Amino acid sequence: MSKNEWGIVILRVGLAAVFLWFGFSQLLDSVNWVSWVPEWAVNLFSIPPAMIVLLNGAFEVIAGSLLALGLFVRPVAFLLGAHLVVIALDI
């Protein structure tokens, strides 16, 4: 494996670890995450904020696991990137 290939693997696994950390945090302690749910998300989906937190946590754990395992890397990375854009812009 070349240095570039190792760099890509390290970056992929590192990002997967971040998503797994936050995903498990949301699944195991969702009460502390409810205040971070934007009002537009509650209005859009018409479900309680706690359920949004749990669904988001499950998404991040599943996508982070796929990323760590190297399965469907490009589509998962695209979804996680779009997810991060929404979070960063706080739309």
Residue frames as a rotation matrix with the C-alpha (Angstrom) as fourth column:
MET 1
0.577 0.817 0.000 0.00
0.817 -0.577 0.000 0.00
0.000 0.000 -1.000 0.00
SER 2
-0.266 -0.669 0.694 1.30
0.620 -0.670 -0.409 3.44
0.739 0.321 0.593 -0.90
LYS 3
-0.892 -0.131 -0.432 1.34
0.427 -0.554 -0.714 6.44
-0.146 -0.822 0.550 1.41
ASN 4
-0.751 0.660 -0.023 -1.66
-0.608 -0.677 0.415 7.95
0.258 0.325 0.910 -0.36
GLU 5
-0.101 0.727 -0.679 -3.69
-0.070 0.675 0.734 4.78
0.992 0.122 -0.018 0.10
TRP 6
-0.444 -0.125 -0.887 -2.78
0.822 0.336 -0.459 4.64
0.356 -0.933 -0.046 3.80
GLY 7
-0.995 0.051 -0.091 -3.78
-0.014 -0.930 -0.366 8.28
-0.104 -0.363 0.926 4.18
ILE 8
-0.430 0.889 -0.156 -7.18
-0.616 -0.163 0.771 7.62
0.660 0.427 0.618 2.65
VAL 9
-0.039 0.386 -0.922 -7.75
0.419 0.844 0.336 4.62
0.907 -0.373 -0.194 4.93
ILE 10
-0.704 -0.284 -0.651 -6.72
0.707 -0.204 -0.677 6.59
0.059 -0.937 0.344 8.02
LEU 11
-0.912 0.410 0.034 -8.99
-0.408 -0.912 0.054 9.49
0.053 0.035 0.998 7.04
ARG 12
-0.222 0.869 -0.442 -11.93
-0.378 0.341 0.861 7.15
0.899 0.358 0.253 6.35
VAL 13
-0.097 0.137 -0.986 -11.54
0.708 0.706 0.029 5.29
0.700 -0.695 -0.165 9.65
GLY 14
-0.895 -0.280 -0.346 -11.04
0.444 -0.629 -0.639 8.55
-0.038 -0.725 0.687 11.57
LEU 15
-0.710 0.701 0.071 -14.22
-0.629 -0.676 0.383 10.07
0.317 0.227 0.921 10.16
ALA 16
-0.034 0.688 -0.725 -16.08
0.001 0.726 0.688 6.84
0.999 0.023 -0.025 10.84
ALA 17
-0.502 -0.223 -0.835 -14.93
0.787 0.283 -0.549 7.00
0.359 -0.933 0.033 14.47
VAL 18
-0.986 0.168 -0.006 -16.32
-0.155 -0.922 -0.355 10.54
-0.065 -0.349 0.935 14.81
PHE 19
-0.318 0.927 -0.198 -19.71
-0.704 -0.091 0.705 9.52
0.635 0.364 0.681 13.43
LEU 20
-0.050 0.260 -0.964 -19.78
0.379 0.898 0.222 6.39
0.924 -0.355 -0.144 15.59
TRP 21
-0.839 -0.325 -0.436 -18.90
0.521 -0.254 -0.814 8.43
0.154 -0.911 0.383 18.69
PHE 22
-0.839 0.545 0.002 -21.71
-0.534 -0.822 -0.198 10.94
-0.106 -0.167 0.980 18.15
GLY 23
-0.207 0.789 -0.578 -24.17
-0.521 0.412 0.748 8.31
0.828 0.456 0.326 16.95
PHE 24
-0.233 0.080 -0.969 -23.71
0.613 0.786 -0.082 6.11
0.755 -0.613 -0.232 20.01
SER 25
-0.966 -0.126 -0.225 -23.80
0.254 -0.620 -0.742 9.20
-0.046 -0.774 0.631 22.21
GLN 26
-0.599 0.800 -0.035 -27.20
-0.767 -0.560 0.313 10.11
0.231 0.214 0.949 20.78
LEU 27
-0.013 0.605 -0.796 -28.51
-0.200 0.778 0.595 6.57
0.980 0.167 0.111 21.15
LEU 28
-0.275 -0.194 -0.942 -27.31
0.728 0.598 -0.336 6.06
0.628 -0.778 -0.023 24.70
ASP 29
-0.515 0.070 -0.854 -28.05
0.679 -0.575 -0.456 9.55
-0.523 -0.815 0.248 26.09
SER 30
-0.395 0.388 0.833 -30.71
0.799 -0.303 0.520 11.04
0.454 0.870 -0.191 23.83
VAL 31
0.567 0.666 -0.485 -32.14
0.821 -0.505 0.266 13.31
-0.068 -0.548 -0.833 26.54
ASN 32
0.077 -0.627 -0.775 -29.09
0.370 -0.704 0.606 15.57
-0.926 -0.334 0.177 26.42
TRP 33
-0.839 -0.437 0.325 -29.35
0.428 -0.159 0.890 15.89
-0.337 0.885 0.320 22.64
VAL 34
0.017 0.958 0.287 -33.02
0.990 0.025 -0.141 16.90
-0.142 0.286 -0.948 22.39
SER 35
0.464 0.176 -0.868 -32.27
0.305 -0.952 -0.030 20.60
-0.832 -0.251 -0.495 22.88
TRP 36
-0.552 -0.768 -0.326 -30.10
-0.117 -0.316 0.942 20.54
-0.826 0.557 0.085 19.74
VAL 37
-0.421 0.476 0.773 -32.97
0.865 0.467 0.183 19.51
-0.274 0.746 -0.608 17.45
PRO 38
-0.994 0.037 -0.102 -34.00
-0.065 -0.958 0.279 22.51
-0.087 0.284 0.955 15.34
GLU 39
-0.346 0.937 -0.043 -37.63
-0.267 -0.142 -0.953 23.59
-0.900 -0.318 0.299 15.34
TRP 40
-0.041 0.328 -0.944 -37.89
-0.991 -0.135 -0.004 23.18
-0.129 0.935 0.331 11.56
ALA 41
-0.802 -0.302 -0.515 -37.05
-0.399 0.913 0.087 19.48
0.444 0.276 -0.852 11.86
VAL 42
-0.814 0.573 0.097 -39.84
0.190 0.421 -0.887 18.92
-0.549 -0.704 -0.451 14.38
ASN 43
-0.029 0.834 -0.551 -42.30
-0.525 -0.482 -0.702 20.77
-0.851 0.269 0.452 12.14
LEU 44
-0.282 -0.159 -0.946 -41.12
-0.955 0.136 0.262 19.00
0.087 0.978 -0.190 8.98
PHE 45
-0.773 -0.154 -0.615 -41.30
-0.220 0.975 0.032 15.45
0.595 0.160 -0.788 10.29
SER 46
0.129 0.892 0.433 -44.10
-0.774 -0.182 0.606 15.87
0.620 -0.413 0.667 12.87
ILE 47
0.483 -0.048 -0.875 -42.40
0.445 0.873 0.198 13.54
0.754 -0.485 0.443 15.33
PRO 48
0.987 -0.076 -0.142 -41.07
0.097 -0.425 0.900 14.25
-0.129 -0.902 -0.412 18.81
PRO 49
0.543 -0.840 -0.022 -37.52
-0.783 -0.496 -0.376 15.64
0.305 0.221 -0.926 19.09
ALA 50
0.060 -0.519 0.853 -36.41
-0.705 0.583 0.404 12.57
-0.707 -0.625 -0.331 21.07
MET 51
0.621 0.221 0.752 -37.36
0.287 0.829 -0.481 10.35
-0.729 0.515 0.451 18.13
ILE 52
0.941 -0.337 -0.027 -35.43
-0.182 -0.437 -0.881 12.59
0.285 0.834 -0.472 15.74
VAL 53
0.228 -0.895 0.384 -32.36
-0.968 -0.167 0.185 12.25
-0.102 -0.414 -0.904 17.97
LEU 54
0.125 -0.143 0.982 -32.69
-0.278 0.945 0.173 8.45
-0.953 -0.294 0.078 18.05
LEU 55
0.863 0.222 0.454 -33.16
0.352 0.381 -0.855 8.22
-0.363 0.898 0.251 14.28
ASN 56
0.763 -0.646 -0.029 -30.20
-0.541 -0.614 -0.576 10.52
0.354 0.455 -0.817 13.69
GLY 57
0.085 -0.739 0.668 -28.08
-0.876 0.264 0.403 8.46
-0.474 -0.620 -0.625 16.07
ALA 58
0.402 0.129 0.906 -29.05
0.120 0.974 -0.192 5.24
-0.908 0.186 0.376 14.30
PHE 59
0.994 -0.041 0.105 -28.24
0.096 -0.171 -0.981 6.81
0.058 0.984 -0.166 10.92
GLU 60
0.493 -0.862 0.116 -24.82
-0.836 -0.507 -0.210 7.94
0.240 0.006 -0.971 12.13
VAL 61
0.044 -0.460 0.887 -24.01
-0.604 0.694 0.391 4.54
-0.795 -0.553 -0.247 13.67
ILE 62
0.624 0.247 0.741 -25.05
0.342 0.766 -0.544 2.62
-0.702 0.593 0.393 10.55
ALA 63
0.959 -0.263 0.109 -23.32
-0.013 -0.423 -0.906 5.01
0.284 0.867 -0.409 8.14
GLY 64
0.377 -0.860 0.344 -20.22
-0.926 -0.335 0.176 5.23
-0.036 -0.385 -0.922 10.34
SER 65
0.214 -0.242 0.946 -20.02
-0.260 0.919 0.295 1.44
-0.941 -0.310 0.134 10.51
LEU 66
0.839 0.130 0.528 -20.30
0.446 0.390 -0.806 1.13
-0.311 0.912 0.269 6.73
LEU 67
0.812 -0.578 0.079 -17.61
-0.446 -0.702 -0.555 3.77
0.377 0.416 -0.828 6.32
ALA 68
0.212 -0.756 0.620 -15.30
-0.872 0.140 0.469 2.02
-0.441 -0.640 -0.629 8.79
LEU 69
0.254 -0.044 0.966 -15.80
0.081 0.996 0.024 -1.32
-0.964 0.073 0.256 7.05
GLY 70
-0.707 -0.566 -0.424 -15.21
-0.312 -0.289 0.905 0.20
-0.635 0.772 0.028 3.62
LEU 71
-0.514 0.625 0.587 -18.64
0.795 0.604 0.053 -0.77
-0.322 0.494 -0.807 2.29
PHE 72
0.382 0.707 0.595 -20.48
0.889 -0.457 -0.027 1.58
0.252 0.539 -0.803 -0.09
VAL 73
-0.310 -0.640 -0.704 -17.89
0.845 -0.525 0.105 4.24
-0.436 -0.562 0.703 0.74
ARG 74
-0.938 -0.129 0.323 -18.80
0.290 -0.804 0.519 6.82
0.193 0.580 0.792 -1.90
PRO 75
-0.102 0.956 0.275 -22.59
0.242 -0.244 0.939 6.85
0.965 0.163 -0.207 -1.40
VAL 76
0.466 0.233 -0.854 -22.22
0.862 0.099 0.497 6.75
0.200 -0.967 -0.154 2.40
ALA 77
-0.528 -0.732 -0.430 -19.62
0.779 -0.620 0.099 9.53
-0.339 -0.283 0.897 2.32
PHE 78
-0.738 0.341 0.582 -21.96
0.213 -0.701 0.680 11.62
0.641 0.626 0.445 0.16
LEU 79
0.326 0.930 -0.167 -24.86
0.433 0.010 0.902 11.13
0.840 -0.367 -0.399 2.60
LEU 80
0.314 -0.282 -0.907 -22.68
0.937 -0.064 0.344 11.90
-0.155 -0.957 0.244 5.61
GLY 81
-0.785 -0.609 0.114 -21.26
0.618 -0.760 0.202 14.96
-0.037 0.229 0.973 3.87
ALA 82
-0.366 0.753 0.547 -24.75
0.132 -0.540 0.831 16.27
0.921 0.376 0.098 3.12
HIS 83
0.524 0.518 -0.676 -25.68
0.691 0.206 0.693 15.51
0.498 -0.830 -0.250 6.73
LEU 84
-0.171 -0.701 -0.693 -22.73
0.932 -0.344 0.118 17.56
-0.321 -0.625 0.712 7.96
VAL 85
-0.818 -0.074 0.571 -23.62
0.362 -0.837 0.411 20.48
0.447 0.543 0.711 5.68
VAL 86
0.199 0.964 0.178 -27.12
0.242 -0.225 0.944 20.65
0.949 -0.145 -0.278 7.19
ILE 87
0.546 -0.048 -0.836 -25.65
0.835 0.101 0.540 20.50
0.059 -0.994 0.096 10.70
ALA 88
-0.485 -0.851 -0.200 -22.94
0.851 -0.512 0.114 23.09
-0.199 -0.115 0.973 9.96
LEU 89
-0.758 0.245 0.605 -25.35
0.169 -0.821 0.545 25.55
0.630 0.515 0.581 8.35
ASP 90
-0.817 0.504 -0.282 -27.98
0.360 0.063 -0.931 24.90
-0.451 -0.862 -0.233 11.03
ILE 91
-0.853 0.523 0.005 -30.63
-0.237 -0.395 0.888 25.28
0.466 0.756 0.460 8.36
